[in-house]
Amino acid sequence: MPPLPPTYDEIETGMATTSLKLPAELRQQIRETAAEHCVTASMLIRQYIEMGLATEDSPNG
């Protein structure tokens, strides 16, 4: 049987808090998209940042 995904607390352990200002519409869009994917807004933003940075690091980026 494959292992269960990590819990919210396991994911958030060791994370640093960063604050940023967003337009209200973008903030709402992030919340809605996160809810659709059953993740928190923080998780969604972190995933998008990681994907963007991976693109920057790629040879074709």
N, C-alpha and C positions, 0 to 999 in steps of 0.2 A: 504494500500500500504506500503511495507517495506521501511525503510529509505534509502536514497541514501548513498553510501559509502563516507567516508571522502575525502575531496579534498587533493591535494598534500600539500598545505600550512597548512591545519589542522593537517596532519600527522607530518610534519616537525617541527611544533611549539614545542618548549621546548626540542628539540633534541640537544645533545652535539656532536661536531665534533671530530672524532678520525681518525688519519692518520695511514695507514699501507702500507708497500711495498709488491707488488705482482709481480711475473714473468709476462712478457707481455702476454704470452699465456693464463694464468689464468685470467688476467684482461679482455682480449678479450672474453673468454668463459663466464665470468660473465655478460658482457655487452650483449652478444648474448642471453643468457638465460633470462636475465631480459627483453629484448625486446620481446622475445617470450611470456612472461607472462604479458606484458604491465605494467611493474613496472620499477622503476629506479634501477640502480645497488645498490644504498644505501639500498633501500627497500629489495632487494633480499638478500644482505649480512646480513642485520639485521634479516630477517626471518630465515636464515640458522643458525645464531648464537643463536637465541631464541630457535630453534628446538634442537640444540646441547645441550644447557644448560638445557632444559626440560628433555632431555634424561639423563643427569648427575644427575638431581634431582629425577628421577623416581626410585622406589624401585628396579627395574630390571636393572638399568643403571650402 
